[in-house]
């Protein structure tokens, strides 16, 4: 299973990594990447609406083995 990761760097602040809360898992990397791009665009837009200046943005997906028992 795959989960979304988004990193946003705002001028004058450290870069921050975000994950969905609650975490959602996607069955394929392709589906996850589509959602990651949507989330990143929406988040950048929201930050800009509040007057923040975005230095950079990156999005990706991380594989999580959900079959492991704890």
PDB file of N, CA, C and O in Angstrom:
ATOM      1  N   UNK A   1       0.842  -1.164   0.000  1.00  0.00           N
ATOM      2  CA  UNK A   1       0.000   0.000   0.000  1.00  0.00           C
ATOM      3  C   UNK A   1       0.899   1.243   0.000  1.00  0.00           C
ATOM      4  O   UNK A   1       2.046   1.200   0.444  1.00  0.00           O
ATOM      5  N   UNK A   2       0.358   2.323  -0.498  1.00  0.00           N
ATOM      6  CA  UNK A   2       1.117   3.566  -0.676  1.00  0.00           C
ATOM      7  C   UNK A   2       0.452   4.713   0.046  1.00  0.00           C
ATOM      8  O   UNK A   2      -0.776   4.786   0.093  1.00  0.00           O
ATOM      9  N   UNK A   3       1.254   5.626   0.620  1.00  0.00           N
ATOM     10  CA  UNK A   3       0.696   6.810   1.264  1.00  0.00           C
ATOM     11  C   UNK A   3       1.342   8.062   0.687  1.00  0.00           C
ATOM     12  O   UNK A   3       2.484   8.041   0.230  1.00  0.00           O
ATOM     13  N   UNK A   4       0.580   9.154   0.721  1.00  0.00           N
ATOM     14  CA  UNK A   4       0.974  10.439   0.141  1.00  0.00           C
ATOM     15  C   UNK A   4       1.935  11.179   1.071  1.00  0.00           C
ATOM     16  O   UNK A   4       1.753  11.202   2.288  1.00  0.00           O
ATOM     17  N   UNK A   5       2.969  11.785   0.466  1.00  0.00           N
ATOM     18  CA  UNK A   5       3.874  12.693   1.166  1.00  0.00           C
ATOM     19  C   UNK A   5       3.941  13.992   0.370  1.00  0.00           C
ATOM     20  O   UNK A   5       4.081  13.971  -0.853  1.00  0.00           O
ATOM     21  N   UNK A   6       3.840  15.111   1.064  1.00  0.00           N
ATOM     22  CA  UNK A   6       3.962  16.426   0.426  1.00  0.00           C
ATOM     23  C   UNK A   6       4.937  17.258   1.253  1.00  0.00           C
ATOM     24  O   UNK A   6       4.807  17.333   2.474  1.00  0.00           O
ATOM     25  N   UNK A   7       5.904  17.879   0.600  1.00  0.00           N
ATOM     26  CA  UNK A   7       6.843  18.782   1.266  1.00  0.00           C
ATOM     27  C   UNK A   7       6.655  20.167   0.666  1.00  0.00           C
ATOM     28  O   UNK A   7       6.678  20.342  -0.553  1.00  0.00           O
ATOM     29  N   UNK A   8       6.469  21.153   1.546  1.00  0.00           N
ATOM     30  CA  UNK A   8       6.308  22.532   1.101  1.00  0.00           C
ATOM     31  C   UNK A   8       7.343  23.384   1.818  1.00  0.00           C
ATOM     32  O   UNK A   8       7.485  23.320   3.039  1.00  0.00           O
ATOM     33  N   UNK A   9       8.063  24.182   1.037  1.00  0.00           N
ATOM     34  CA  UNK A   9       9.069  25.100   1.585  1.00  0.00           C
ATOM     35  C   UNK A   9       8.563  26.521   1.381  1.00  0.00           C
ATOM     36  O   UNK A   9       8.355  26.967   0.253  1.00  0.00           O
ATOM     37  N   UNK A  10       8.372  27.217   2.484  1.00  0.00           N
ATOM     38  CA  UNK A  10       7.887  28.585   2.465  1.00  0.00           C
ATOM     39  C   UNK A  10       9.064  29.505   2.754  1.00  0.00           C
ATOM     40  O   UNK A  10       9.847  29.247   3.668  1.00  0.00           O
ATOM     41  N   UNK A  11       9.191  30.577   1.977  1.00  0.00           N
ATOM     42  CA  UNK A  11      10.301  31.510   2.164  1.00  0.00           C
ATOM     43  C   UNK A  11      10.293  32.020   3.603  1.00  0.00           C
ATOM     44  O   UNK A  11       9.277  32.498   4.106  1.00  0.00           O
ATOM     45  N   UNK A  12      11.453  31.906   4.251  1.00  0.00           N
ATOM     46  CA  UNK A  12      11.603  32.365   5.623  1.00  0.00           C
ATOM     47  C   UNK A  12      11.259  31.324   6.671  1.00  0.00           C
ATOM     48  O   UNK A  12      11.363  31.596   7.867  1.00  0.00           O
ATOM     49  N   UNK A  13      10.853  30.136   6.246  1.00  0.00           N
ATOM     50  CA  UNK A  13      10.495  29.057   7.170  1.00  0.00           C
ATOM     51  C   UNK A  13      11.149  27.762   6.705  1.00  0.00           C
ATOM     52  O   UNK A  13      11.473  27.615   5.527  1.00  0.00           O
ATOM     53  N   UNK A  14      11.346  26.817   7.635  1.00  0.00           N
ATOM     54  CA  UNK A  14      11.900  25.533   7.212  1.00  0.00           C
ATOM     55  C   UNK A  14      10.891  24.751   6.371  1.00  0.00           C
ATOM     56  O   UNK A  14       9.683  24.962   6.479  1.00  0.00           O
ATOM     57  N   UNK A  15      11.391  23.862   5.548  1.00  0.00           N
ATOM     58  CA  UNK A  15      10.513  22.986   4.772  1.00  0.00           C
ATOM     59  C   UNK A  15       9.750  22.079   5.733  1.00  0.00           C
ATOM     60  O   UNK A  15      10.280  21.667   6.765  1.00  0.00           O
ATOM     61  N   UNK A  16       8.517  21.777   5.388  1.00  0.00           N
ATOM     62  CA  UNK A  16       7.672  20.947   6.240  1.00  0.00           C
ATOM     63  C   UNK A  16       7.088  19.814   5.409  1.00  0.00           C
ATOM     64  O   UNK A  16       6.612  20.026   4.294  1.00  0.00           O
ATOM     65  N   UNK A  17       7.133  18.593   5.974  1.00  0.00           N
ATOM     66  CA  UNK A  17       6.544  17.428   5.310  1.00  0.00           C
ATOM     67  C   UNK A  17       5.160  17.174   5.896  1.00  0.00           C
ATOM     68  O   UNK A  17       4.966  17.210   7.111  1.00  0.00           O
ATOM     69  N   UNK A  18       4.212  16.920   5.017  1.00  0.00           N
ATOM     70  CA  UNK A  18       2.841  16.642   5.411  1.00  0.00           C
ATOM     71  C   UNK A  18       2.436  15.256   4.937  1.00  0.00           C
ATOM     72  O   UNK A  18       2.876  14.794   3.884  1.00  0.00           O
ATOM     73  N   UNK A  19       1.589  14.596   5.728  1.00  0.00           N
ATOM     74  CA  UNK A  19       0.934  13.348   5.331  1.00  0.00           C
ATOM     75  C   UNK A  19      -0.561  13.530   5.577  1.00  0.00           C
ATOM     76  O   UNK A  19      -0.964  14.378   6.373  1.00  0.00           O
ATOM     77  N   UNK A  20      -1.365  12.750   4.909  1.00  0.00           N
ATOM     78  CA  UNK A  20      -2.809  12.845   5.123  1.00  0.00           C
ATOM     79  C   UNK A  20      -3.130  12.426   6.560  1.00  0.00           C
ATOM     80  O   UNK A  20      -2.506  11.515   7.105  1.00  0.00           O
ATOM     81  N   UNK A  21      -4.103  13.098   7.160  1.00  0.00           N
ATOM     82  CA  UNK A  21      -4.515  12.770   8.520  1.00  0.00           C
ATOM     83  C   UNK A  21      -6.036  12.739   8.569  1.00  0.00           C
ATOM     84  O   UNK A  21      -6.677  13.784   8.455  1.00  0.00           O
ATOM     85  N   UNK A  22      -6.618  11.570   8.736  1.00  0.00           N
ATOM     86  CA  UNK A  22      -5.958  10.287   8.973  1.00  0.00           C
ATOM     87  C   UNK A  22      -5.278   9.782   7.700  1.00  0.00           C
ATOM     88  O   UNK A  22      -5.674  10.128   6.587  1.00  0.00           O
ATOM     89  N   UNK A  23      -4.264   8.970   7.888  1.00  0.00           N
ATOM     90  CA  UNK A  23      -3.502   8.437   6.758  1.00  0.00           C
ATOM     91  C   UNK A  23      -4.417   7.577   5.890  1.00  0.00           C
ATOM     92  O   UNK A  23      -5.159   6.728   6.385  1.00  0.00           O
ATOM     93  N   UNK A  24      -4.344   7.818   4.596  1.00  0.00           N
ATOM     94  CA  UNK A  24      -5.079   6.994   3.628  1.00  0.00           C
ATOM     95  C   UNK A  24      -4.049   6.200   2.841  1.00  0.00           C
ATOM     96  O   UNK A  24      -2.963   6.695   2.538  1.00  0.00           O
ATOM     97  N   UNK A  25      -4.399   4.975   2.518  1.00  0.00           N
ATOM     98  CA  UNK A  25      -3.504   4.122   1.756  1.00  0.00           C
ATOM     99  C   UNK A  25      -4.102   3.862   0.380  1.00  0.00           C
ATOM    100  O   UNK A  25      -5.313   3.693   0.235  1.00  0.00           O
ATOM    101  N   UNK A  26      -3.231   3.833  -0.631  1.00  0.00           N
ATOM    102  CA  UNK A  26      -3.653   3.623  -2.013  1.00  0.00           C
ATOM    103  C   UNK A  26      -3.033   2.327  -2.510  1.00  0.00           C
ATOM    104  O   UNK A  26      -1.879   2.036  -2.194  1.00  0.00           O
ATOM    105  N   UNK A  27      -3.780   1.541  -3.285  1.00  0.00           N
ATOM    106  CA  UNK A  27      -3.288   0.216  -3.678  1.00  0.00           C
ATOM    107  C   UNK A  27      -2.132   0.236  -4.676  1.00  0.00           C
ATOM    108  O   UNK A  27      -1.351  -0.714  -4.735  1.00  0.00           O
ATOM    109  N   UNK A  28      -2.014   1.304  -5.459  1.00  0.00           N
ATOM    110  CA  UNK A  28      -0.927   1.363  -6.434  1.00  0.00           C
ATOM    111  C   UNK A  28      -0.185   2.686  -6.320  1.00  0.00           C
ATOM    112  O   UNK A  28      -0.739   3.688  -5.866  1.00  0.00           O
ATOM    113  N   UNK A  29       1.078   2.676  -6.739  1.00  0.00           N
ATOM    114  CA  UNK A  29       1.870   3.906  -6.720  1.00  0.00           C
ATOM    115  C   UNK A  29       1.266   4.950  -7.657  1.00  0.00           C
ATOM    116  O   UNK A  29       1.265   6.142  -7.353  1.00  0.00           O
ATOM    117  N   UNK A  30       0.760   4.498  -8.784  1.00  0.00           N
ATOM    118  CA  UNK A  30       0.171   5.426  -9.760  1.00  0.00           C
ATOM    119  C   UNK A  30      -1.025   6.175  -9.167  1.00  0.00           C
ATOM    120  O   UNK A  30      -1.131   7.392  -9.317  1.00  0.00           O
ATOM    121  N   UNK A  31      -1.923   5.453  -8.494  1.00  0.00           N
ATOM    122  CA  UNK A  31      -3.079   6.091  -7.868  1.00  0.00           C
ATOM    123  C   UNK A  31      -2.630   7.067  -6.785  1.00  0.00           C
ATOM    124  O   UNK A  31      -3.189   8.155  -6.647  1.00  0.00           O
ATOM    125  N   UNK A  32      -1.631   6.674  -6.029  1.00  0.00           N
ATOM    126  CA  UNK A  32      -1.108   7.513  -4.963  1.00  0.00           C
ATOM    127  C   UNK A  32      -0.487   8.793  -5.534  1.00  0.00           C
ATOM    128  O   UNK A  32      -0.714   9.877  -4.996  1.00  0.00           O
ATOM    129  N   UNK A  33       0.281   8.683  -6.599  1.00  0.00           N
ATOM    130  CA  UNK A  33       0.929   9.850  -7.189  1.00  0.00           C
ATOM    131  C   UNK A  33      -0.094  10.847  -7.746  1.00  0.00           C
ATOM    132  O   UNK A  33       0.109  12.059  -7.671  1.00  0.00           O
ATOM    133  N   UNK A  34      -1.174  10.336  -8.296  1.00  0.00           N
ATOM    134  CA  UNK A  34      -2.238  11.219  -8.783  1.00  0.00           C
ATOM    135  C   UNK A  34      -2.813  12.002  -7.615  1.00  0.00           C
ATOM    136  O   UNK A  34      -3.007  13.214  -7.717  1.00  0.00           O
ATOM    137  N   UNK A  35      -3.087  11.324  -6.504  1.00  0.00           N
ATOM    138  CA  UNK A  35      -3.627  11.983  -5.320  1.00  0.00           C
ATOM    139  C   UNK A  35      -2.601  12.940  -4.706  1.00  0.00           C
ATOM    140  O   UNK A  35      -2.963  14.020  -4.239  1.00  0.00           O
ATOM    141  N   UNK A  36      -1.321  12.548  -4.704  1.00  0.00           N
ATOM    142  CA  UNK A  36      -0.269  13.404  -4.146  1.00  0.00           C
ATOM    143  C   UNK A  36      -0.178  14.716  -4.911  1.00  0.00           C
ATOM    144  O   UNK A  36      -0.030  15.776  -4.304  1.00  0.00           O
ATOM    145  N   UNK A  37      -0.266  14.659  -6.232  1.00  0.00           N
ATOM    146  CA  UNK A  37      -0.214  15.880  -7.029  1.00  0.00           C
ATOM    147  C   UNK A  37      -1.420  16.773  -6.743  1.00  0.00           C
ATOM    148  O   UNK A  37      -1.280  17.990  -6.612  1.00  0.00           O
ATOM    149  N   UNK A  38      -2.608  16.165  -6.645  1.00  0.00           N
ATOM    150  CA  UNK A  38      -3.815  16.930  -6.323  1.00  0.00           C
ATOM    151  C   UNK A  38      -3.672  17.618  -4.968  1.00  0.00           C
ATOM    152  O   UNK A  38      -3.969  18.804  -4.831  1.00  0.00           O
ATOM    153  N   UNK A  39      -3.216  16.866  -3.973  1.00  0.00           N
ATOM    154  CA  UNK A  39      -3.062  17.404  -2.620  1.00  0.00           C
ATOM    155  C   UNK A  39      -2.044  18.539  -2.600  1.00  0.00           C
ATOM    156  O   UNK A  39      -2.280  19.578  -1.985  1.00  0.00           O
ATOM    157  N   UNK A  40      -0.910  18.339  -3.275  1.00  0.00           N
ATOM    158  CA  UNK A  40       0.149  19.345  -3.278  1.00  0.00           C
ATOM    159  C   UNK A  40      -0.344  20.642  -3.917  1.00  0.00           C
ATOM    160  O   UNK A  40      -0.106  21.724  -3.380  1.00  0.00           O
ATOM    161  N   UNK A  41      -1.024  20.543  -5.049  1.00  0.00           N
ATOM    162  CA  UNK A  41      -1.544  21.741  -5.717  1.00  0.00           C
ATOM    163  C   UNK A  41      -2.534  22.471  -4.827  1.00  0.00           C
ATOM    164  O   UNK A  41      -2.504  23.699  -4.743  1.00  0.00           O
ATOM    165  N   UNK A  42      -3.411  21.728  -4.159  1.00  0.00           N
ATOM    166  CA  UNK A  42      -4.404  22.331  -3.280  1.00  0.00           C
ATOM    167  C   UNK A  42      -3.740  23.010  -2.083  1.00  0.00           C
ATOM    168  O   UNK A  42      -4.134  24.109  -1.691  1.00  0.00           O
ATOM    169  N   UNK A  43      -2.747  22.365  -1.513  1.00  0.00           N
ATOM    170  CA  UNK A  43      -2.061  22.929  -0.347  1.00  0.00           C
ATOM    171  C   UNK A  43      -1.284  24.187  -0.711  1.00  0.00           C
ATOM    172  O   UNK A  43      -1.326  25.178   0.018  1.00  0.00           O
ATOM    173  N   UNK A  44      -0.575  24.152  -1.834  1.00  0.00           N
ATOM    174  CA  UNK A  44       0.157  25.335  -2.281  1.00  0.00           C
ATOM    175  C   UNK A  44      -0.814  26.495  -2.504  1.00  0.00           C
ATOM    176  O   UNK A  44      -0.541  27.628  -2.108  1.00  0.00           O
ATOM    177  N   UNK A  45      -1.930  26.205  -3.130  1.00  0.00           N
ATOM    178  CA  UNK A  45      -2.937  27.234  -3.361  1.00  0.00           C
ATOM    179  C   UNK A  45      -3.452  27.832  -2.064  1.00  0.00           C
ATOM    180  O   UNK A  45      -3.632  29.046  -1.967  1.00  0.00           O
ATOM    181  N   UNK A  46      -3.689  26.990  -1.066  1.00  0.00           N
ATOM    182  CA  UNK A  46      -4.169  27.472   0.222  1.00  0.00           C
ATOM    183  C   UNK A  46      -3.128  28.357   0.904  1.00  0.00           C
ATOM    184  O   UNK A  46      -3.459  29.428   1.413  1.00  0.00           O
ATOM    185  N   UNK A  47      -1.879  27.913   0.914  1.00  0.00           N
ATOM    186  CA  UNK A  47      -0.819  28.731   1.505  1.00  0.00           C
ATOM    187  C   UNK A  47      -0.722  30.086   0.796  1.00  0.00           C
ATOM    188  O   UNK A  47      -0.589  31.122   1.446  1.00  0.00           O
ATOM    189  N   UNK A  48      -0.790  30.073  -0.531  1.00  0.00           N
ATOM    190  CA  UNK A  48      -0.704  31.321  -1.288  1.00  0.00           C
ATOM    191  C   UNK A  48      -1.905  32.223  -1.000  1.00  0.00           C
ATOM    192  O   UNK A  48      -1.760  33.443  -0.925  1.00  0.00           O
ATOM    193  N   UNK A  49      -3.090  31.626  -0.837  1.00  0.00           N
ATOM    194  CA  UNK A  49      -4.284  32.410  -0.497  1.00  0.00           C
ATOM    195  C   UNK A  49      -4.102  33.151   0.824  1.00  0.00           C
ATOM    196  O   UNK A  49      -4.657  34.232   1.019  1.00  0.00           O
ATOM    197  N   UNK A  50      -3.319  32.560   1.732  1.00  0.00           N
ATOM    198  CA  UNK A  50      -3.074  33.176   3.034  1.00  0.00           C
ATOM    199  C   UNK A  50      -1.833  34.076   3.025  1.00  0.00           C
ATOM    200  O   UNK A  50      -1.389  34.539   4.075  1.00  0.00           O
ATOM    201  N   UNK A  51      -1.280  34.319   1.834  1.00  0.00           N
ATOM    202  CA  UNK A  51      -0.198  35.286   1.707  1.00  0.00           C
ATOM    203  C   UNK A  51       1.208  34.725   1.852  1.00  0.00           C
ATOM    204  O   UNK A  51       2.171  35.492   1.880  1.00  0.00           O
ATOM    205  N   UNK A  52       1.351  33.419   1.944  1.00  0.00           N
ATOM    206  CA  UNK A  52       2.691  32.833   2.038  1.00  0.00           C
ATOM    207  C   UNK A  52       3.319  32.760   0.654  1.00  0.00           C
ATOM    208  O   UNK A  52       2.621  32.576  -0.343  1.00  0.00           O
ATOM    209  N   UNK A  53       4.632  32.903   0.597  1.00  0.00           N
ATOM    210  CA  UNK A  53       5.369  32.802  -0.662  1.00  0.00           C
ATOM    211  C   UNK A  53       6.083  31.451  -0.676  1.00  0.00           C
ATOM    212  O   UNK A  53       6.938  31.173   0.164  1.00  0.00           O
ATOM    213  N   UNK A  54       5.718  30.632  -1.632  1.00  0.00           N
ATOM    214  CA  UNK A  54       6.244  29.268  -1.726  1.00  0.00           C
ATOM    215  C   UNK A  54       7.595  29.303  -2.416  1.00  0.00           C
ATOM    216  O   UNK A  54       7.733  29.833  -3.518  1.00  0.00           O
ATOM    217  N   UNK A  55       8.593  28.725  -1.748  1.00  0.00           N
ATOM    218  CA  UNK A  55       9.925  28.593  -2.347  1.00  0.00           C
ATOM    219  C   UNK A  55       9.958  27.365  -3.249  1.00  0.00           C
ATOM    220  O   UNK A  55      10.438  27.428  -4.381  1.00  0.00           O
ATOM    221  N   UNK A  56       9.440  26.240  -2.734  1.00  0.00           N
ATOM    222  CA  UNK A  56       9.388  25.014  -3.537  1.00  0.00           C
ATOM    223  C   UNK A  56       8.377  24.047  -2.937  1.00  0.00           C
ATOM    224  O   UNK A  56       7.933  24.196  -1.799  1.00  0.00           O
ATOM    225  N   UNK A  57       8.034  23.054  -3.741  1.00  0.00           N
ATOM    226  CA  UNK A  57       7.080  22.014  -3.341  1.00  0.00           C
ATOM    227  C   UNK A  57       7.526  20.716  -3.963  1.00  0.00           C
ATOM    228  O   UNK A  57       8.024  20.693  -5.088  1.00  0.00           O
ATOM    229  N   UNK A  58       7.348  19.638  -3.234  1.00  0.00           N
ATOM    230  CA  UNK A  58       7.629  18.311  -3.780  1.00  0.00           C
ATOM    231  C   UNK A  58       6.566  17.352  -3.244  1.00  0.00           C
ATOM    232  O   UNK A  58       6.083  17.500  -2.121  1.00  0.00           O
ATOM    233  N   UNK A  59       6.221  16.387  -4.056  1.00  0.00           N
ATOM    234  CA  UNK A  59       5.265  15.376  -3.608  1.00  0.00           C
ATOM    235  C   UNK A  59       5.703  14.017  -4.110  1.00  0.00           C
ATOM    236  O   UNK A  59       6.333  13.889  -5.160  1.00  0.00           O
ATOM    237  N   UNK A  60       5.351  13.006  -3.333  1.00  0.00           N
ATOM    238  CA  UNK A  60       5.717  11.643  -3.685  1.00  0.00           C
ATOM    239  C   UNK A  60       4.843  10.693  -2.894  1.00  0.00           C
ATOM    240  O   UNK A  60       3.931  11.107  -2.178  1.00  0.00           O
ATOM    241  N   UNK A  61       5.138   9.412  -3.038  1.00  0.00           N
ATOM    242  CA  UNK A  61       4.434   8.382  -2.292  1.00  0.00           C
ATOM    243  C   UNK A  61       5.446   7.443  -1.664  1.00  0.00           C
ATOM    244  O   UNK A  61       6.518   7.195  -2.216  1.00  0.00           O
ATOM    245  N   UNK A  62       5.088   6.929  -0.506  1.00  0.00           N
ATOM    246  CA  UNK A  62       5.967   6.003   0.205  1.00  0.00           C
ATOM    247  C   UNK A  62       5.246   4.680   0.358  1.00  0.00           C
ATOM    248  O   UNK A  62       4.079   4.625   0.745  1.00  0.00           O
ATOM    249  N   UNK A  63       5.982   3.595   0.038  1.00  0.00           N
ATOM    250  CA  UNK A  63       5.428   2.260   0.185  1.00  0.00           C
ATOM    251  C   UNK A  63       5.412   1.887   1.655  1.00  0.00           C
ATOM    252  O   UNK A  63       6.397   2.075   2.367  1.00  0.00           O
ATOM    253  N   UNK A  64       4.284   1.357   2.100  1.00  0.00           N
ATOM    254  CA  UNK A  64       4.127   0.909   3.488  1.00  0.00           C
ATOM    255  C   UNK A  64       3.651  -0.532   3.456  1.00  0.00           C
ATOM    256  O   UNK A  64       2.631  -0.845   2.844  1.00  0.00           O
ATOM    257  N   UNK A  65       4.391  -1.401   4.116  1.00  0.00           N
ATOM    258  CA  UNK A  65       4.007  -2.813   4.184  1.00  0.00           C
ATOM    259  C   UNK A  65       2.951  -2.956   5.276  1.00  0.00           C
ATOM    260  O   UNK A  65       3.268  -2.966   6.466  1.00  0.00           O
ATOM    261  N   UNK A  66       1.693  -3.066   4.853  1.00  0.00           N
ATOM    262  CA  UNK A  66       0.594  -3.152   5.816  1.00  0.00           C
ATOM    263  C   UNK A  66       0.326  -4.585   6.267  1.00  0.00           C
ATOM    264  O   UNK A  66      -0.612  -4.830   7.024  1.00  0.00           O
ATOM    265  N   UNK A  67       1.141  -5.529   5.808  1.00  0.00           N
ATOM    266  CA  UNK A  67       0.922  -6.925   6.195  1.00  0.00           C
ATOM    267  C   UNK A  67       1.701  -7.306   7.447  1.00  0.00           C
ATOM    268  O   UNK A  67       1.480  -8.377   8.013  1.00  0.00           O
ATOM    269  N   UNK A  68       2.617  -6.434   7.887  1.00  0.00           N
ATOM    270  CA  UNK A  68       3.405  -6.749   9.078  1.00  0.00           C
ATOM    271  C   UNK A  68       2.537  -6.643  10.320  1.00  0.00           C
ATOM    272  O   UNK A  68       1.742  -5.714  10.464  1.00  0.00           O
ATOM    273  N   UNK A  69       2.704  -7.614  11.218  1.00  0.00           N
ATOM    274  CA  UNK A  69       2.005  -7.545  12.494  1.00  0.00           C
ATOM    275  C   UNK A  69       2.874  -6.818  13.502  1.00  0.00           C
ATOM    276  O   UNK A  69       4.101  -6.879  13.433  1.00  0.00           O
ATOM    277  N   UNK A  70       2.242  -6.139  14.425  1.00  0.00           N
ATOM    278  CA  UNK A  70       3.007  -5.388  15.428  1.00  0.00           C
ATOM    279  C   UNK A  70       3.002  -6.069  16.758  1.00  0.00           C
ATOM    280  O   UNK A  70       3.599  -5.568  17.711  1.00  0.00           O
TER     281      UNK A  70
END
